[in-house]
Amino acid sequence: MPLVKIKEDETFENALRRFKRKCEKSGIMSELKKRQHYEKPSAKRKRKMLAARKKTLKRLAQERRMLGG
């Protein structure tokens, strides 16, 4: 659980913004969204496979840009 200590003369809005950023970086919100609804194992495999393919294509495109100059 992310913890934010409020600094002297810090507004509530700034402290809340820092807390939200820490939650986002720690992956709490994405985990919450994943657990809201049941996902069938086949759908989970398909989603992971598509994410891996997307990651690979993105990496290849980046390498091409670096080599192409």
Secondary structure, 3 states (H helix, E strand, C coil): CCCCCCCCCCCHHHHHHHHHHHHHHHCHHHHHHHHHCCCCHHHHHHHHHHHHHHHHHHHHHHHHHHHHC
